[in-house]
Every structure is written in structure tokens, then in C-alpha cells.
Amino acid sequence: MKNGWRECSGVADRREKESCRALHGGAVSKSTYLVLLLALPVIFMASGCAFSRNEVITGTHPAHPCGVVFVADGAGDFRMLSHSLRKAITAEKLPLLVKTFVWSHGYYRIVADQVCMTHAQEKGHRLANIIIAQRESCPEMPIYLAGHCAGTPVLLAAAEELPPDTIDRIILLAPSVPSEYDLRPALRASRQGIDVFWSRGDYWYLGLGISLVNAIQGRCYSPAGRVGFQPVVETPDDAALYAKLKQYPWQPSVACTGNLGGHYGAYQQGYLRTFIIPLMRPEPLPPARLSGALASVRRHE
């Protein structure tokens, strides 16, 4: 098992390669092809509410930005989280600059984005370099990462490559990674830790959708976006790291904010402005932490 990606029958690597080849036009076995045919209509029909997208990668630049938010949207490059965050931040009059990190295979490439983990790793590496450049150019500016569903493994892959305390906070909405995913490397990189928003009511995408992805890849796991993360604690240092993990399961009491527990509930405007935007209110980086973070970044180079 690697970061919670359990192999059901010892064929996970072969299945992932076949899945990626199929989605890029290559040859594929009959069994994988059949699963893809069954999966595509279900996942595409479930995506009907996400057709509109924001084509602008960087939104309106605040006159004096006091923080930057790198966003990894969900599968299919719809950029709905980016759009919703910009709208909420504008309404709250916060001087935050939202930068959409375009990691997807392309518009509506939902299945390819969800099954090709090597692609997510490669994009995470690219994002890590961008974050290091951001920290070097604006040492005192807080850096936040926000991701939704299939965008979360990209953020985690990036954070795993960063020195300690390089970023300020990681926010994961409906993460599609396994609940057993080892968050320790990402927690080290995040000064204020990781905040996770999950819901058992995410039946279609993280329930049926991930079941189909599991069938394609020959893996078995429960997505953290439905059950939360299970801490990996082996030492006292691990326990200290996981103290920075905060998890927020959906509760019926928050329905008044527009979040009804579905896949897109966490970035309804009322919910964003009440529970998520406050996590990104800029606060200065303490001088000791700032100098330490910069020294680590320079050593990393």
C-alpha cells in the first residue's frame, strides 16, 4: 500500500497504465474497456451542474495583496472552486490573490483526471516549484492551498516536496484521495496545518464514482471526502504533526448556508464565507518562522 492506494488483486499498476492509455487513445484490455464504457455515462451525467467555468486563471489583482491562494480545481477543468472562492473573497473584501493552478488533462476530461495519479504527481511537482518561487519573491506573504476532489492529490503531492513551514495552510474539500493517505509530509510543509471538509452525503461522486474508479484501477479504498482521514501515528513526532489536522464532517445544522452535504456543498457561498474564508484571513508570518522557512527553501534549491 502506498499512501492508502490498496491493490485489490495485484494489478493496480497495470490497470492504471491501461486506464491512462485508454483515455489517451491507446490500446486497452476488454475488461478495462468495458468498465470505462460503464463508468463514463454515469460520471458525465452526474456532472451536469458544473458546466459553467471561469476562463481567467488569475482574477482581479488586489492593489495591495496580503496573501495568495493557489487553487487546484476538481476533475474536468470546470474551475468552479476558483470561481466560487473569488466571488466569496470579493464579497468579504479580503486582499487575497486567487491563482488557479491548471493541472487537468483538459475541459471535461473527468475520468482521465481521476484515474491518472502519475499525472497528478507530475503536476504537483510543477506546483511545488511555483510555490517556492512565490515564497522567494514575496517572503512575508501568506500562501494558502485550496483543492477540491481530484485536485487534492495535486496539492498534497506539491506540499510533500516543500520544506517545513513553506506554506501557511492547506484546505481540502471533498478529497478523493484514500482515507489512509499519509499526510505527515504535507503537514510538515504547512505552518497552520490541513483543514478537511468531508461529507457522508457525497453519494454520487465519492460513492458511486470512486467505486467505478476503483474497478478501473483494481484498487480498493474509501475516499477521505466521505469518511475523513485516518491519522498515521507511529511516533510522538507524528502525533504532534497530526495535531495540525482539523476535520469538519458535514452536519445538517449547516444546511442553512447552502451546503446540503453533496459534492459541491462546501463551496456554496454561504458555507464558504462562514467556514472556509475565515481560514484564509492573512496573518503575518512570525519572524522566526519566516527566516526558518526561507532558509529551508534555499537549501531545497
N, C-alpha and C positions, 0 to 999 in steps of 0.2 A: 504494500500500500504506500502510495506517495501522496502526501497532503490530502488523505481521505479518498483518493480515487481508487476504490477497490476493484480488482478484477473478479468478475463473476466466474469466468471459465478459462482464464489464462490467455485470452485473445484480445485484451484491451488495446495493446499497441497496434496489432494488425487491423483491428476494427477501426481505430482512429485514422490510420493511414488510408484504409479503403473509403471511409466516410469523406475524408478530405479530397481524395482523388475523384470520387463521385460528384462532389459538389463543385469541382473544378473541371469536370468533363472527362475524367479518366475512367479506366476500367474498374469494375466492381463486381463482387460476387453476387449471385442471385439472391441469397438470403438478405444481404445488406441492402440491395436494391429494393427488395420487397418492403423492408422496414421503412426505407426512405419514402417510398410511394405512399405508405400508410401514414407516415408522420407529417409530410408536407401539408396536406389539406387541413389537418387538424390544427397545426400550429399557425398556418396562414389565416384560417378563419377566426382563430382566437385573437388575431392581431388587428381586427377591424377597427378598433377605436384609436389606432395610432398612426393614421395616415399622414396627418399634417406634420411638418418638420420645419425647423429653423435652419436656414441655409448659412447663416452667419456664424463663423467659428468663434470669433471674439466679438462680444457685444459692445455696447456703448462704453467707452473708456472713461471712468470717473476722472474728474480733474485732478484729484489727489488720492489715488487708490491706497487703501490701508490694508490690503490683503488680496490674495489671488486664490481662486478656486479652480482646480483642474477637474473637469468632468469627463467621466467615461460612461457614455450612454449605454443603454441595453442593446440587444441584438437587433440588426436591421437598419442601423444608422438613421433612426427616426429623430433623434436628438430631442426627445420630449423632456427629459430631465433637464437638459441645458436650458431649454425654453422656459420651463416652469421655474427653475432657480433664478434666472434673470428677472422674470416677472416679479417674483417674491422679494428679491433683493432690492429691486427698484421701488416697490411698494413700501419697503421698510426703510428706504433712504440710506442704505448702507454703502460705504465707499469700497465695495468689493468688485474686483475684475473677474468675470467668469470666462474661462478659456475651455472650449470644448476640444478634447483630445479625440481626434477622429481615428479610431482603431478598427472599425468594422471592415469586413470584406466589401461592403457596398450596400446601397439602399435596398432594403427588403431581403438581404441575404441572411435571414434569421437562422436557418439551420446551420449554415457554414460557420457563423459566428459562435454558435452554441457548442458545436462538436469539435472544432479545431483548436485544441488547447496549445499546440505549438505556436499557432498564430498569436494567441493571447500572450504567451510568454515573450515572443519577439517584440510585440508592440509594447509590452511592459518594460522591456529593456530600453526601448526608444524613449518612453515617457520618463524613465529614471534619469536619462541624460538631460532631458528638458528641465526636469525639476532641479537638478544640480546646477544647471546654468542659471535658472531663476534665483536660486539661493545665493549664488555668487554675485549676480548683478544687483540684487536688492536684499542684502543680508538681513535687514531688520523686518522685512515684510512677511507676515504670516502666510503660510502655504497650507491650503486645505485640499483634500482629495474627496470627491463625491462620485459614487458609482451606483449603477442600477443593474441588477440581474447579471447578464453575461459580461457587462463592463467591469464587474467587481474583480474577477481574476486578473484583469489587466492592471488594475490599481495595486492589487496585492503583489503581483509579480514585480511591479516597479518599486514598491516600498521595500521588498526583500533585498533589493540591490543597493539601497541607500544606507549611508552611515547613520548611527544613532542620532535622534532628535533633528533630523533634516527637515521634516515636515511637522506641522502643528496638530493636525487631526485628520483621521480618515473616517468617512461616513459611508456606510454600505446600506443600500436599500434593496430589499428582496434579493440578497445574494444567491446566485445559483451554484456557488461552489459547495462542496460537501460539508456537512456539519462537523466532520472530524478534521477539517483543514487546519494545518498548523499555523497559527497566527503569530507565533513568537518573533520571527524575523521582522514582520511588518510592525508589530508593537514596539520593537526597539527603535524603529525609524520614526515613530510618531510620538511627539512630545506629550500630547494630551490623549493619546490612545486611539481606540477604534470604537465607534458607535454603530450599532447594528439594529436595523428596524426590520422585523420579520412578522409573518402572519400565517397561522394555520389555515386561514381562509383563502390562501392563494392556490385554489384547486386546479385551475386550468393550466397556467404556465409552469408553476413549480411542482404541481402534482402530476397531471397527465403529460404535460410537455416534457418534464425531466424523465418520466418513465419511458417515453419514446426515445429520448436521447440515450438513456441507459441501454435500451435494446440495441440501438445503433452501434454503441461503443463497446458493448459487452461488459459494462460496469454496473455496480450496484451501490447507490448512495442516497442519502436523504439530504436535500439541499438545505443549507443554513437559513435560507429565506423562508422556510416553513417551520423549522424546529429550533433555530438558533445554533450557535457554535458550542461545541463541547471542548472545554479547555484541555490543553495538553500540558499537564503539570508533572514534571519529573524531579525538579529541584526547587529549593526556596527561591532562587532567582526566577524560575518560571512562574511561580506563584505571584511574585512581585510584578512581573510583566502582565499577567492576566488580570491583575487588579485594575489595569487601564482599559480592559474590555468592558463596555457597557452595552447591554442588550435590552431592547424595548419591544416586547411582544405586543401585537395588536390587541386592543381591548374594545369592547362595544361602547365604552364611555367616550371614545374619541370620534365616534361616527359623526358627531355634530361638526367636525372640522372638514368633512367631505371624504375622509378615509373610511371606507366601508370594509376594509380588510382584504381587498383584491390586489392584483399585481401592481397596479398603478396608484394604489391608495396613498402611499407615502409621499407622493409629490403633488397631491391636491393642494391648492393654495392655502386653505385654512390650516391644514396639517403642517405644511412647510413653514409657514410663518409662526406657528405656535411652538413646534417641537424641534425643527431642524435648523432654521435660520439662526436662532439664538446660539447654536453651537459654533457658528462661524463669525460671531462678533469679534472683530480683531482685538487682541490684547498684545501689548509689547512683549517681545521675547526677552526674558531676563538676561542681563549682560553675560553672566557666567555661561548660561546655556548657549547664547549666541556665539561666543568665542569658541566654545567646545564644538558646536555644530559646524562652524566654518573650518576649524582645524580638521575635523573628520572628513569633510567634503574635499579638502585639498589633499589629504592623504589618499582618499579614494581615487583621485585623478592620477 
